[in-house]
Amino acid sequence: MRRFLLVLAFLPSPVQAQTCEDRSPDYAARIALCDAAFAEAETPDAAAYALSMKGEAQRLMGAFDDAAETLQLALTYTPENAWVWVELGNVRYDQNDTAGALAHYSAALAVEDYIDAWANRAEAWWQLRSGQRCSDDADNALRIDPQYAYANEIKGRCLIDLGQSEAALEYFNTAIALVPGYQNAYRNKLAALADLGRYEELVAVADEALRPDVVPDPNPAIEEDILARRLLALGEYAPPATVADEAAALLQRYPQNLAAVNVQGRALLAAGKAAEADKVTAVLRQNPDGQRMEAVYHDTLARIDAALGRMDQAYANYESAMALDASLSRTYARKLSELGFLPLSNAPSGVLTAMRRCMDVKKAACVFPE
């Protein structure tokens, strides 16, 4: 979520645009008004502003190629306008061209020390999993305005990637204090709490974020993710029956929720019903909507694969699980030692070597029960 989206989410806007400057959801009307404003513009700045507002409306309605063309035309009038460069970067970002977005945010910073460019470039670095660069750019946005909620939220995410989840919590709390109901800040606060192993606190924060008086107009995709993170945390300490009931309720609401599917698969596997678990977790394996995969999902699939004798697939899923959560390597190392295959180290590479030996020798008997 970038700054303009944040403004749209938390400030009232006219239902119907009256001028090119009105950020209403009636994008077609906004575009027509901006075309008229451009035709009447008497200065390069006025022409660029009308084109920029038109480009923003085109982006928000999903006409990305048209938006890019409009914004590039705006730059011919004011080539050193940082806001236009940022908005063009937003178009690239929305097109899933993160590298292109990064280049345009950098172009904005070449002409101005601009807060949106710093914050949005931090977001791009985060998408590229460059934690330190993300953190540095977030710091620059906060240097300009420490009360910028989005910059605080992105700074928290950068810190999680840098292994500083405790420090990240402060930034998420600041973002929520600045913008009550900031749903994405709640979601990422849950990620920090999970990283710290504070599962009961995570569930309490999730319950707060799910209250309609806290987040009155939730984004359904973020809400589902909060529910999924809550379920995964419950699985760390709640009775199996409670977790199963929560999973069933979540599946009723979101039939392909991966966290709930994962819980069902593990329950069936624990009951010795590997074939049924395999069938239930087919959506995990396929992931048709490209949802975020958690390490525990790959772990579940690996255990099912091993139980069914699919050792190469099991190995691949264990490898994917450790790539997402290196701490799992210690758990696997302990299990391998119990099977007589002590890894040379607890590092993922050492554990994978021992795991391959175990699977080559014991075949389907190389399984790691709960």
N, C-alpha and C positions, 0 to 999 in steps of 0.2 A: 504494500500500500504506500503510495507516494503522497507528497504533501497536498496536491490538489485533490486527490481522492479523500484525504483526511478532512479537508475543508468541506467537501460535498457531503461527507458522512455525518458531520457534527453541526453544521450550520444550516439554517433554513434557506431554501432557495425558491425563487418564484416558480409557480406551477407552469406558467407559460412565459416564454421569453418576451420581453418588451423592447429590449435593445440588444445589441451585439454583446454587451458586457454581462448580461444576465445568464448565470449558469443554471438554467433550468434543465430538467430531463427531456424537454422537447427539443431534441437535437436538430431536427429538420428545420424548425422555426429559427433556432439560433443561427444555423448556417445561412439561411435566407437573409436574416437581419445583418449578418456579418458581410455577406456579399454586397448588400446595399451600403453598409458603412465603408467598405473598401472602395466602391464606386464613387463615394462622396469625399474620400480622404484627400486632404489638401497638403499633407506633409508626409515624408517617408515614414516617420514614426507612427502616424495615424494609420497608414496603409498596412504597416507591419503588424500593428496591434489588431486590426480587424482580421487579417489573415491568420494571426496566431490563435485568436479566439475561435475562428472557424476550424482551424486544424485541431484544436483541443476537442471541439464538439465532434468532429469526424472520428477522432481516435476513440472517444467514449462510445460512439455508436458502432465501433468495430470496422470502420472503413479505413484501414491502416494505410493502404497505398495512397488513397486520396489525401489522407492527413499528411503523409510524408511530402507529397508533392506541394501541398499548400504551404507547409512550414518551410520548405526549401525556397519557395517563392518569397516568403516573408524575409528570409535571410538576405535576399538580394536588395532589400530596402534598408535593413539594419543588421549587417553582418556581425556586429559586436553586441548583439542582444542575447545575454546569457539565458534569459527565460525561454527564448525560441529554441536555442540549442538543447535546453533541458527537455522541453516538450517533444522535440524530435527524438531525443533519447528515450522518452517514455513510449513513443510509438514503437521503436525498436524493441524495447523491453516487452511490450505487450505482444509483439510478434515472436517472442521467445528468442530473439537475437540479442543475447546478453552482451556479447562482445561488441556488437554495434552500439548498444545503449551505453556501454562503458566509454566508447570513443566519443560519443556526443556529449556525455556529461563532462568528460575531460576537456572537450572543446569549449564548453561553457566556462569552465574554471580557467581556461587560458585567457578569457576576456574579463572575468570578474570573480572576486571572492564571494561566491554565491551559495547561500545555505542549502537551497534545494539541490544544487549540483553536487555538493558534498554528501548530503544524505542519500540521494538517489544513487550516487556512485558507490557509496557504502553498501547499499542494497545489491548492486550488481556484483561487487566483490564477494558478498555473502553467497550469492547464487553460484559463483565460481569457486566457492569453498576456499577463499583466500582470507582467512580470519584476521591476520594482522593488518592487511590493507583495509579491510572492512572497518576494523576498530579505529585505525588512524583517520579515515575519512569521517567516521561518526564523531570523533573527537573534534574535528574541524567544524562540523555543523554545530556541535554543542558550544564551541568557542564563540560562535556568532550569536547563538541563542540557547542558553542552558535550559530554557523552558520549552523547547521544541519537543513535543511528546514523541513524534515519530523517530527523531534522532536518538532519543533515550531508548526507545524500543529496539531499534536496529543495533545500537551499541550493546544491549543485552545479548542479542543473538550472536554478535561477533565474539563476545566474551565466552559464551558457551562453547563455541568452536575452538577457542584458545584454552579450554580446560579451566575456565574461571567462573564456574556456574554460581558460586556464592556471591561474587561481585556482580554478576549479571542480575541477580534478584533485585538489587538496589535500583537498577535502571528500569526494570519492568515496573517496580512499585512507583517510581517517579512518573513514568508514562501514564499509569493508571490514575495517579493523583491529579495529574494535569488534565487528563481527558477521561473522566469517569465513564465506564462502559466501553473502554478501549479493548475490544474483544481479542484482537491479535496479540496485545500485550499480555492478556490473561493466558492465551494459548502458549505463548513462548515462556511465560513464567512456569507453566507446567513442565515444559521441557527441562528447565533448569532444576526444578525440584526432583524430577525423575533421575536426572544425572547425579544428583546428590543422594539418591536413595531415600528421600523423604516422602514416602508414598502416602501415608495417611494425611499429611499436610497437603499433598497434591490433590487428593480427593476433596478435601475441604475447599480448596481454592477453586477447583472445577465446579463444585456445587454452587459456589458464589457466582461464578461466571455464567452459570446456566439459569440464574434467577432473572425473570423478566424485568424486575425493578432495577437490576444492575446493568444488564444489556437489553434494553427494550426492543431493539430492532436488529436481531442477530443475523449474521451471514450464515446461511445453512451449512456451507462447506466447512467453515471454521467451527461451528457448533458441533458438527459430526466429529471433527478431529478432537475437540475437547472431550466429547463423550468417549471416544476411542482411547485417549490417553488416560482418562479416569478408569476405564475398564482394565487397562493394562496394569495400572497401579493397584487396583483392587485385587488383581490376581497375585500380587506379591504378599498379601497378608490376610485377605478375607477368606472365610470358609468356602470350599469349592461349590457348595450349593448356592451360596450368595452370588458368587461370580457367574455361575451358570444362569441364574435367573436374570442377572443384569445383562448378560450376553444375549439371552433370548429377547429381552425387551428392546435392546439396541437393534437386533436384527429385524424385529417387527417394524421398527421405525425406518431403518436403513438396511434393506435386505442384503446388500453386498458390503457391509462394513467389515473391513479386514480384521480388526481387533476382535470382533465378536466371532467371526468365522474361526480365527485362530484359537479362541477359547474352546469352541466346540470340538475342533480337531484334536486338541490336546486331551480333552476329557474322553473322547472316544479311544484315543491311543492308550490312555491310562487304563481303560477298561478292556484292553486287549483286542479292540476292533479296528485294526490297522486299515483294512480295506474300506470300512465305512469312513474312517478319518480321512483317507485319501480322497474319497468322493466328495466329502463335505468341503475339503480345503482346495478343491480344484480352482476356485476363484482366486485363492491366494497365489497359486502357481501361474495362473493366466494373467491376473491383475489387468483386466481389459481397460480400465480407466486410468491406468498409470498412477495409482495412488502411492504415497510414500510407504516403502517397505521398512518395517522395524526388524532389528536383529532377531527378536524372538520369533518372528514369522518364518524366517529362514531356518531357525533352529527347529521349529515344529515340522517343517517340510523335510528337513534332514532326518529327523527321528522316524517320520513315516516312511521315507525312502529306505532307511536302514532296516526297518521292521519288515518291509516287503522285498528285501534283497536287492534293491537298486543302489548299489554301493557307490558307483560313480556319481549319481545324482545326489546321494547323501553327502559325499565329500564336497561337491560343489556348493551345496547349501550351507554346510558347516563353514566353508571358506567365506561365503558371503556374509554369514552371521558375524564372524570375527572381524570382517572388514568394516562392519557397521558398529560393532561394540567389541573393542579389543579385550575388555575385561573378561569376556566369555572364554578366552583362551585358558585362563586359570582353572575355570570349571571343567573344561574339556581335558586339561592336563591331569587333573585329579582323577577323572573317570578312566583315562587311558592308563594311568599308573595302577589303578585297581585291576585292570585287565592284563597287566604285565607288560605294558608298552610305555615305559617312563620316557617322556620327552627330554631332550637335551636342555631345553629351556622352556619357560612359560610364554615366550613370545609366540605370536601367531604362526610364524614360519616354522619354529621348532615343533609346535603342537601339530601342525599339518603334516609334517614329515612322519611323526609318530602315528598319526591317524591313518595315513596311507599304509604304513606297515601293518597296523592292526587290521585294516580292512582287507589287505592282501592275504593275511594269514587266517583270520577268523571269519572273513566274509560277513554274512548276516549276523553272526554272533557278536560282531563289534558294534554293540549298541550302548547308548548312554541313557539308562532309565532316569526318571525324575528323582 
